[in-house]
Amino acid sequence: GAVVSQHPSWVICKSGTSVKIECRSLDFQATTMFWYRQFPKKSLMLMATSNEGSKATYEQGVEKDKFLINHASLTLSTLTVTSAHPEDSSFYICSAGGSNSPLHFGNGTRLTVT
Amino acid sequence: DQQVKQNSPSLSVQEGRISILNCDYTNSMFDYFLWYKKYPAEGPTFLISISSIKDKNEDGRFTVFLNKSAKHLSLHIVPSQPGDSAVYFCAASDPMNTGFQKLVFGTGTRLLVSP
């Protein structure tokens, strides 16, 4: 069964609104979770590393004020796309893993901004 | 700068035959490599991994080969089955510097296994 749960699986929002995506580790504690973005027919691009109890670490070129990450507990990280625009439409995926195990991925969230 | 490359965007194989998916990397600090399988609108599913101290790792129908000097790895699936049809991503990490779990992904290869 799934060990990483991501919600919602798809969302449509209007331009200018904010959208929150949740990522939960179901049967393990994750001090670190990762957020990826995938454009059509492209690779998964790491956006940021979510650290429990501290600030997220963003990759170069990713706007931290646009993509707010909160990792308030050992089983939950959230990504909020603020003031969404059509160019933010994409497939967002989170991942988490135990300390020495391969990452497990959520099923992703398809965001469409109209 | 694409540090992990999968130069074949697609591959078609007949059922029962071997599928060979290739991956090249440029960062010599990469020390741990993984293959993931992905269906549309789903997250990637872990298949198999290999660390740089090995040159081969086998799990059932899946075998990963690593050639460190060539900075090349490959995934062999034998025998291939129609259910293997998916996009396969190669990924790498640099455990010593950026951590075991921070993965860099290739662009993926779409495998189609026909009956």
Contacts between the chains, C-beta under 8 A, distances in Angstrom:
chain1	res1	chain2	res2	distance
A	4	B	43	7.4
A	6	B	43	7.1
A	9	B	41	7.8
A	32	B	99	7.9
A	32	B	101	6.3
A	34	B	101	7.0
A	34	B	102	7.1
A	34	B	103	7.6
A	36	B	105	7.9
A	41	B	9	8.0
A	42	B	107	6.6
A	43	B	2	7.8
A	43	B	4	7.9
A	43	B	89	7.2
A	43	B	105	4.7
A	43	B	106	6.2
A	43	B	107	4.5
A	43	B	108	6.3
A	44	B	44	7.2
A	44	B	89	6.9
A	44	B	105	4.5
A	45	B	105	7.8
A	46	B	102	7.0
A	46	B	103	7.2
A	46	B	104	7.4
A	49	B	102	6.6
A	91	B	41	7.6
A	93	B	43	5.0
A	93	B	44	7.5
A	95	B	43	7.5
A	95	B	101	8.0
A	95	B	103	7.9
A	97	B	101	5.6
A	100	B	100	7.2
A	102	B	34	5.9
A	102	B	46	4.5
A	102	B	49	5.7
A	103	B	46	7.1
A	103	B	101	5.7
A	103	B	103	6.5
A	104	B	46	6.7
A	105	B	36	7.6
A	105	B	43	3.4
A	105	B	44	4.8
A	105	B	45	7.3
A	106	B	43	5.0
A	107	B	41	7.7
A	107	B	42	5.1
A	107	B	43	4.8
A	108	B	41	6.7
A	108	B	42	6.5
A	108	B	43	5.0
A	110	B	41	6.5
